[in-house]
């Protein structure tokens, strides 16, 4: 007897429905699994056999042929165990399964018949709804994530016996329902860190506000212990809240990567990713033999923090150049190509020298050669994509001992939201959301300077030895500063502040 049952495969951050055909033939004995399964799927026969035996069923001693179509698409992981097991039971007439074709069935089996959680549930549920399936049957741990997709019945099960009784005896499964908008709104302002906890560093806080308002990449330069990491961790608390569309995009990526918590159904705050400096280029941008999203994709719609940036391998930093420009990553293999979104705000930190204390190093432990080698780890093209360079000074004892709290993230965020609203209105006819995304054409149109501002930036280019690449960056940042002050025109004070945010372009660093 031939039975068709449906599962799903992840390709990039999207899902594709898989038809699993189970045929049982009396002419012989054997278990044949075809359709490009990986080793985890090939080993499923042992898990399925033990699981069925422990719930009172068995794999028939006949010739079993299982085809996973489309046969030219590679299938990975143990998530097909439940689907294959139900197909075998139905094809061998051990259970009735007249309406099995109405459901997507996915889950990894333990030897006692219980189910283990799987990856990529959200894109699977979205695809199931788009293709008109009545519902989806999943491990109970994954149901909250799938339930954010409306117009789809989501059933969570703990044991394969529940699925068997559902199809064979009509025993109802508990349907999981979630009010997505309510849950989204309840947790949209749930941040573990706040800017009010940072002592001093008013200049750095201001730079972070400007960066958040315009979506600018920023690098913090300062001695150890000055608060660079502390400041970076609080950036998500002043960024605009995720829209529901952005939340779904972000959740899909984390679901595919298996980074969703068991009690989390939807990403409600912007992600903050801080990989260690020993990370490989593949782990950062994604890829591998069977491609998975990298850190820059996990930071999509959020913040990627590179602590001690010069300590990262140069090859790792260089592979970020194209994603920073294109806001997506394309992973190409001989048989397929996968695209992962990667629109993130880069926040980096570094010491001013190998010793960490230049130019105030009392022992002068860093030679000119060491300084040059240290600074050369950051290439010009990469720095070209970082709009704001801010020096973070050592915090004095009086500031640390002060009991008065600083300005809360909530107050800073209000100003950021106002500036973003201005930018959204300005660029409503363009495929641009904020100032960091504008190009030369938009700079010429939206960043016009009066005579005083023009003379100021001309003087800065000559006296501070600023590079040519700094010119456009200064104008974009000045545009953001003007937006924060709700000024239609860029004024000289806006340009003056923007010039202060180009530390690494100054002659002072070219040691």
C-alpha positions as CSV (number, residue, x, y, z in Angstrom):
1,X,0.0,0.0,0.0
2,X,1.2,3.5,-0.9
3,X,0.7,6.5,1.5
4,X,1.7,10.1,1.0
5,X,2.5,12.2,4.0
6,X,3.9,15.7,4.2
7,X,6.9,17.3,6.0
8,X,9.0,20.4,5.3
9,X,12.6,21.3,4.6
10,X,14.4,24.6,5.3
11,X,16.2,26.4,2.5
12,X,17.9,29.6,3.7
13,X,15.2,31.2,5.8
14,X,12.3,29.8,3.9
15,X,10.6,26.3,3.9
16,X,9.8,23.9,1.1
17,X,7.1,21.2,1.5
18,X,8.5,17.6,1.2
19,X,6.3,14.8,0.1
20,X,7.2,11.5,1.9
21,X,5.9,8.5,-0.1
22,X,5.8,5.2,1.9
23,X,5.3,2.0,-0.1
24,X,5.1,-1.4,1.6
25,X,5.5,-4.5,-0.7
26,X,5.0,-8.1,0.4
27,X,7.7,-9.3,-2.1
28,X,10.7,-9.2,0.1
29,X,12.1,-7.7,3.3
30,X,14.1,-4.5,3.6
31,X,14.1,-0.8,4.5
32,X,15.0,1.5,1.6
33,X,15.2,5.3,2.1
34,X,15.8,7.5,-1.0
35,X,15.6,11.2,-1.9
36,X,19.0,12.6,-0.8
37,X,18.6,12.0,3.0
38,X,21.6,12.8,5.2
39,X,23.0,10.4,7.9
40,X,20.6,11.6,10.6
41,X,17.6,10.6,8.4
42,X,19.2,7.3,7.4
43,X,19.5,6.4,11.1
44,X,15.8,7.2,11.6
45,X,14.9,3.5,11.2
46,X,16.5,2.6,14.5
47,X,14.8,5.4,16.4
48,X,11.4,4.7,14.7
49,X,11.6,1.0,15.4
50,X,12.3,1.4,19.1
51,X,9.7,4.2,19.5
52,X,7.0,2.2,17.8
53,X,7.8,-0.9,19.9
54,X,7.6,1.1,23.1
55,X,4.1,2.3,22.3
56,X,2.7,-1.0,21.1
57,X,3.4,-1.0,17.4
58,X,6.1,-2.2,15.1
59,X,7.8,-1.8,11.7
60,X,6.4,-4.6,9.5
61,X,8.9,-7.3,8.3
62,X,8.3,-6.4,4.6
63,X,9.9,-4.4,1.9
64,X,9.5,-0.8,2.9
65,X,10.5,1.9,0.3
66,X,10.4,5.6,1.4
67,X,10.9,8.4,-1.1
68,X,11.4,12.0,0.0
69,X,10.4,14.2,-2.9
70,X,11.7,16.3,-4.6
71,X,14.4,13.8,-4.8
72,X,17.1,16.3,-5.9
73,X,16.8,18.4,-2.8
74,X,19.0,17.4,0.1
75,X,17.1,16.7,3.4
76,X,18.8,17.2,6.7
77,X,18.2,16.4,10.4
78,X,16.1,14.1,12.5
79,X,12.9,16.2,12.2
80,X,11.3,13.7,9.7
81,X,11.2,10.8,12.3
82,X,7.5,11.4,13.2
83,X,6.4,11.9,9.7
84,X,8.1,8.7,8.4
85,X,6.8,6.7,11.4
86,X,3.2,7.7,10.8
87,X,3.6,7.0,7.1
88,X,4.8,3.4,7.9
89,X,1.9,2.7,10.3
90,X,-0.6,4.0,7.7
91,X,0.9,2.2,4.8
92,X,1.0,-1.1,6.8
93,X,-2.7,-0.7,7.8
94,X,-1.8,-0.6,11.5
95,X,-3.7,2.7,11.8
96,X,-6.3,4.6,9.8
97,X,-5.1,7.9,8.5
98,X,-7.7,9.1,6.0
99,X,-7.0,12.9,6.6
100,X,-3.2,12.7,7.1
101,X,-2.7,14.6,3.9
102,X,-4.2,17.7,5.5
103,X,-1.3,18.2,7.9
104,X,2.4,18.9,8.0
105,X,3.9,16.5,10.5
106,X,7.4,17.1,12.0
107,X,9.3,15.9,15.0
108,X,12.3,14.0,16.2
109,X,11.6,10.8,18.1
110,X,13.3,9.5,21.2
111,X,13.5,5.7,21.7
112,X,10.6,5.8,24.2
113,X,8.3,7.6,21.7
114,X,8.5,11.0,23.1
115,X,9.3,14.0,20.8
116,X,12.3,16.3,20.8
117,X,12.1,20.0,19.5
118,X,13.2,20.8,16.0
119,X,14.5,23.9,14.2
120,X,12.9,26.2,11.7
121,X,9.3,25.9,12.9
122,X,8.2,29.4,12.0
123,X,9.1,29.3,8.3
124,X,7.6,25.8,8.2
125,X,4.3,27.0,9.6
126,X,4.2,30.0,7.2
127,X,4.7,27.7,4.3
128,X,2.1,25.3,5.5
129,X,-0.5,28.2,5.7
130,X,0.5,29.4,2.2
131,X,0.0,26.0,0.7
132,X,-3.4,25.5,2.3
133,X,-2.7,22.8,4.8
134,X,-5.4,22.6,7.6
135,X,-2.8,22.3,10.4
136,X,0.6,21.4,11.6
137,X,1.6,18.7,14.2
138,X,4.8,19.4,16.1
139,X,6.6,18.7,19.4
140,X,5.0,20.6,22.2
141,X,8.1,22.7,22.8
142,X,7.8,24.2,19.3
143,X,4.1,25.1,19.3
144,X,4.3,28.7,20.7
145,X,6.6,29.6,17.9
146,X,4.3,28.1,15.2
147,X,1.2,29.5,16.8
148,X,2.1,33.1,15.9
149,X,1.0,32.2,12.3
150,X,-2.7,32.8,12.0
151,X,-5.3,30.8,10.0
152,X,-3.4,27.6,10.8
153,X,-4.3,24.9,13.4
154,X,-1.2,24.2,15.5
155,X,-1.1,21.0,17.6
156,X,1.6,20.2,20.1
157,X,2.3,16.6,21.1
158,X,4.6,15.0,23.7
159,X,4.5,11.4,22.4
160,X,3.9,9.6,19.1
161,X,1.0,7.8,20.7
162,X,-1.0,11.0,20.8
163,X,-0.6,11.4,17.0
164,X,-1.5,7.8,16.4
165,X,-4.7,8.2,18.5
166,X,-5.6,11.4,16.7
167,X,-5.6,9.8,13.3
168,X,-6.7,6.3,14.2
169,X,-9.3,6.9,16.9
170,X,-10.2,10.6,16.4
171,X,-9.0,11.6,19.8
172,X,-8.7,15.4,19.7
173,X,-5.3,17.2,20.1
174,X,-5.1,20.4,22.1
175,X,-4.9,23.4,19.7
176,X,-2.4,26.1,20.7
177,X,-3.5,29.7,20.1
178,X,-1.5,32.9,20.8
179,X,-2.5,36.5,20.6
180,X,0.5,37.6,18.7
181,X,-0.1,41.3,18.8
182,X,-0.8,41.3,22.5
183,X,2.4,39.3,23.3
184,X,4.4,41.5,21.0
185,X,3.2,44.7,22.7
186,X,3.7,43.3,26.2
187,X,7.4,42.6,25.7
188,X,8.4,45.3,23.2
189,X,10.2,47.4,25.9
190,X,11.7,44.6,27.8
191,X,15.4,45.5,28.1
192,X,18.0,44.1,30.6
193,X,20.2,47.2,30.5
194,X,19.6,51.0,30.7
195,X,21.8,54.0,30.0
196,X,21.0,55.5,33.4
197,X,23.4,52.9,34.8
198,X,26.4,54.4,32.9
199,X,28.4,56.8,35.0
200,X,29.8,59.8,33.2
201,X,30.7,59.4,29.5
202,X,28.2,62.0,28.3
203,X,30.1,62.6,25.0
204,X,30.0,58.8,24.3
205,X,26.3,58.6,25.2
206,X,25.6,61.5,22.8
207,X,27.5,59.7,20.0
208,X,25.5,56.5,20.7
209,X,22.3,58.6,20.4
210,X,23.3,60.0,17.1
211,X,24.3,56.5,15.8
212,X,20.9,55.1,16.9
213,X,19.0,58.0,15.3
214,X,20.6,57.6,11.9
215,X,21.4,53.8,12.0
216,X,25.1,54.7,11.7
217,X,27.8,52.2,12.4
218,X,30.0,53.3,15.3
219,X,33.4,52.4,16.7
220,X,34.4,53.2,20.3
221,X,38.1,53.9,21.0
222,X,39.3,54.0,24.6
223,X,41.5,52.4,27.3
224,X,40.4,49.2,29.2
225,X,37.7,49.8,31.8
226,X,36.4,53.0,30.3
227,X,32.9,51.5,29.6
228,X,33.0,50.7,25.9
229,X,31.2,47.3,26.4
230,X,28.8,48.7,28.9
231,X,27.8,51.4,26.4
232,X,27.4,49.0,23.5
233,X,25.2,46.6,25.4
234,X,22.7,49.4,26.0
235,X,22.3,50.4,22.3
236,X,19.2,48.2,21.7
237,X,17.4,50.0,24.5
238,X,17.5,53.3,22.5
239,X,16.8,51.9,19.0
240,X,13.3,52.2,17.6
241,X,11.1,49.2,18.6
242,X,10.7,46.3,16.1
243,X,7.7,46.5,13.9
244,X,5.7,43.2,13.7
245,X,7.1,42.6,10.2
246,X,10.7,43.0,11.4
247,X,9.9,40.8,14.4
248,X,8.7,38.0,12.1
249,X,11.8,38.4,9.9
250,X,14.1,38.2,12.9
251,X,12.3,35.3,14.5
252,X,12.5,33.3,11.2
253,X,16.3,33.6,11.2
254,X,16.7,32.6,14.9
255,X,14.3,29.7,14.4
256,X,16.3,28.3,11.5
257,X,19.5,28.6,13.5
258,X,17.8,26.9,16.5
259,X,18.3,29.9,18.8
260,X,14.7,30.3,19.9
261,X,14.0,29.7,23.6
262,X,11.3,27.2,24.6
263,X,9.0,29.8,26.2
264,X,9.6,32.4,23.4
265,X,7.2,32.6,20.5
266,X,8.3,35.9,18.9
267,X,11.4,38.1,19.0
268,X,10.1,41.3,20.5
269,X,13.3,43.3,21.0
270,X,16.2,43.9,18.6
271,X,18.9,41.2,18.8
272,X,22.3,42.0,20.2
273,X,25.1,39.6,19.1
274,X,28.6,39.8,20.5
275,X,30.8,37.1,18.9
276,X,34.2,36.3,20.4
277,X,37.3,37.5,18.5
278,X,38.3,33.9,17.7
279,X,35.3,33.5,15.4
280,X,35.8,32.2,11.9
281,X,34.7,34.0,8.8
282,X,32.1,31.2,8.1
283,X,30.6,31.5,11.6
284,X,30.4,35.3,11.2
285,X,28.7,35.6,7.7
286,X,27.1,32.1,7.5
287,X,27.7,29.1,5.3
288,X,29.3,25.7,5.9
289,X,28.8,22.4,4.1
290,X,25.1,22.7,4.9
291,X,24.6,26.5,5.1
292,X,23.4,28.0,8.4
293,X,22.9,31.7,9.2
294,X,26.0,33.4,10.7
295,X,26.3,36.0,13.4
296,X,25.6,38.9,11.1
297,X,22.3,37.4,10.1
298,X,21.4,36.6,13.7
299,X,22.0,40.4,14.3
300,X,19.5,41.3,11.5
301,X,17.4,44.3,12.5
302,X,19.6,44.6,15.6
303,X,23.1,45.2,16.7
304,X,26.4,43.3,16.0
305,X,29.0,44.2,18.6
306,X,32.7,43.4,17.9
307,X,34.6,43.9,21.1
308,X,38.3,44.6,20.6
309,X,37.9,44.8,16.9
310,X,41.6,44.7,16.0
311,X,41.9,41.3,17.7
312,X,39.6,39.7,15.1
313,X,41.4,38.1,12.2
314,X,41.7,40.4,9.2
315,X,40.0,37.9,6.9
316,X,37.0,37.8,9.3
317,X,36.6,41.6,9.2
318,X,37.0,41.8,5.5
319,X,34.2,39.4,4.7
320,X,31.8,41.9,6.4
321,X,32.5,44.6,3.8
322,X,29.9,43.5,1.3
323,X,27.1,42.6,3.8
324,X,27.6,46.1,5.4
325,X,26.9,47.6,2.0
326,X,24.2,45.2,0.6
327,X,22.5,44.3,3.9
328,X,22.3,40.6,2.9
329,X,24.6,37.6,2.5
330,X,24.7,35.3,-0.5
331,X,26.1,31.8,0.2
332,X,26.9,30.0,-3.1
333,X,27.5,26.3,-3.6
334,X,27.8,24.2,-6.7
335,X,24.2,23.0,-6.5
336,X,22.4,25.9,-4.8
337,X,22.5,29.5,-3.6
338,X,21.1,30.7,-0.3
339,X,20.4,34.3,0.7
340,X,20.3,35.4,4.3
341,X,19.3,38.9,5.4
342,X,21.9,40.9,7.3
343,X,20.7,44.5,7.9
344,X,22.4,45.3,11.2
345,X,24.0,48.2,13.0
346,X,27.7,47.6,13.7
347,X,29.0,48.7,17.0
348,X,32.8,48.0,17.5
349,X,35.3,48.8,20.2
350,X,39.1,48.9,20.4
351,X,42.0,50.1,22.5
352,X,44.0,53.0,21.1
353,X,47.1,50.9,21.1
354,X,48.3,47.3,21.9
355,X,49.0,48.4,25.5
356,X,45.6,50.0,25.7
357,X,46.7,53.4,27.1
358,X,48.1,55.4,24.1
359,X,48.8,58.4,24.2
360,X,48.8,58.4,28.0
361,X,51.0,55.3,28.4
362,X,53.5,56.2,31.2
363,X,55.8,53.4,30.3
364,X,55.6,53.9,26.5
365,X,55.3,50.1,26.0
366,X,54.0,50.4,22.4
367,X,56.6,51.2,19.7
368,X,55.8,53.1,16.5
369,X,56.0,49.8,14.6
370,X,53.6,48.0,17.0
371,X,51.2,50.9,16.8
372,X,51.2,50.9,13.0
373,X,50.7,47.2,12.9
374,X,47.9,47.4,15.4
375,X,46.1,50.1,13.5
376,X,46.6,48.4,10.1
377,X,44.4,45.5,11.2
378,X,41.5,47.8,10.3
379,X,41.5,48.3,6.6
380,X,40.5,51.6,4.9
381,X,37.5,50.1,3.1
382,X,36.1,48.7,6.4
383,X,36.6,52.0,8.2
384,X,34.9,53.7,5.3
385,X,31.7,51.9,6.3
386,X,31.9,53.1,9.9
387,X,30.4,56.6,10.2
388,X,31.2,57.5,13.7
389,X,34.5,57.1,15.6
390,X,34.3,58.3,19.2
391,X,37.0,58.5,21.8
392,X,35.9,57.1,25.2
393,X,37.8,58.7,28.1
394,X,38.8,57.1,31.4
395,X,36.0,57.7,34.0
396,X,37.2,59.7,37.0
397,X,36.5,58.7,40.6
398,X,34.2,61.6,41.2
399,X,31.9,60.4,38.4
400,X,32.0,56.8,39.6
401,X,31.1,57.8,43.2
402,X,28.3,60.1,42.1
403,X,24.9,58.7,43.3
404,X,22.8,60.6,40.8
405,X,21.5,58.5,38.0
406,X,22.0,59.4,34.4
407,X,19.4,60.0,31.7
408,X,17.2,56.9,31.2
409,X,17.2,55.0,27.9
410,X,13.5,55.7,27.6
411,X,14.1,59.5,27.3
412,X,16.9,59.1,24.8
413,X,14.7,56.7,22.8
414,X,12.0,59.3,22.4
415,X,14.4,61.7,20.7
416,X,15.7,58.8,18.5
417,X,12.1,58.0,17.4
418,X,11.4,61.6,16.6
419,X,14.5,61.7,14.3
420,X,13.6,58.4,12.7
421,X,10.1,59.7,11.9
422,X,11.6,62.7,10.2
423,X,13.8,60.5,8.1
424,X,11.0,58.1,7.2
425,X,8.9,61.0,5.9
426,X,11.9,62.5,4.0
427,X,12.7,59.2,2.2
428,X,9.1,57.9,1.8
429,X,9.5,57.8,-2.0
430,X,12.8,56.0,-1.9
431,X,13.9,52.5,-0.7
432,X,15.6,54.1,2.3
433,X,14.6,54.1,5.9
434,X,17.3,56.2,7.7
435,X,20.3,58.4,7.0
436,X,23.0,55.7,7.1
437,X,21.5,54.2,3.9
438,X,21.7,57.3,1.7
439,X,24.2,57.4,-1.2
440,X,26.0,60.2,-3.1
441,X,22.8,61.2,-5.0
442,X,20.8,61.6,-1.8
443,X,23.6,63.4,0.0
444,X,23.7,66.0,-2.8
445,X,19.9,66.5,-2.5
446,X,19.3,66.3,1.2
447,X,22.6,67.5,2.8
448,X,23.0,71.0,1.4
449,X,25.3,73.3,3.3
450,X,25.2,77.0,3.9
451,X,28.3,79.1,3.5
452,X,29.4,78.9,7.2
453,X,29.0,75.1,7.2
454,X,30.9,74.7,3.9
455,X,33.8,76.8,5.1
456,X,33.9,74.8,8.3
457,X,34.1,71.4,6.7
458,X,36.7,72.8,4.2
459,X,38.9,74.0,7.1
460,X,38.5,70.6,8.8
461,X,39.6,68.7,5.8
462,X,42.7,70.8,5.5
463,X,43.7,71.3,9.2
464,X,42.8,67.8,10.6
465,X,44.1,65.9,7.6
466,X,40.8,64.2,7.1
467,X,40.6,61.7,4.3
468,X,38.3,62.1,1.3
469,X,36.1,59.2,2.5
470,X,35.3,61.2,5.7
471,X,33.5,63.9,3.7
472,X,30.3,62.0,2.9
473,X,30.3,60.4,6.4
474,X,30.4,63.8,8.0
475,X,27.5,65.1,5.9
476,X,25.4,62.0,6.7
477,X,26.1,62.3,10.5
478,X,25.4,66.1,10.4
479,X,22.1,65.3,8.7
480,X,21.2,63.0,11.6
481,X,22.3,65.6,14.2
482,X,20.0,68.1,12.5
483,X,17.2,65.7,12.6
484,X,17.7,65.1,16.3
485,X,17.3,68.9,16.8
486,X,14.3,68.9,14.3
487,X,16.2,71.3,12.1
488,X,15.3,71.3,8.4
489,X,18.7,72.6,7.4
490,X,22.2,71.5,8.3
491,X,23.8,74.2,10.4
492,X,27.5,74.8,11.3
493,X,27.1,73.4,14.8
494,X,25.8,70.2,13.3
495,X,28.8,69.9,11.0
496,X,31.1,70.8,13.9
497,X,29.8,68.0,16.0
498,X,30.0,65.5,13.1
499,X,33.6,66.4,12.5
500,X,34.4,65.4,16.1
501,X,33.2,61.9,15.3
502,X,36.0,61.1,12.8
503,X,38.9,60.3,15.2
504,X,40.5,57.6,13.1
505,X,40.8,59.8,10.1
506,X,42.9,62.4,11.9
507,X,46.7,62.7,11.6
508,X,46.9,62.0,15.4
509,X,46.2,58.3,14.6
510,X,48.6,58.0,11.7
511,X,51.6,57.1,13.9
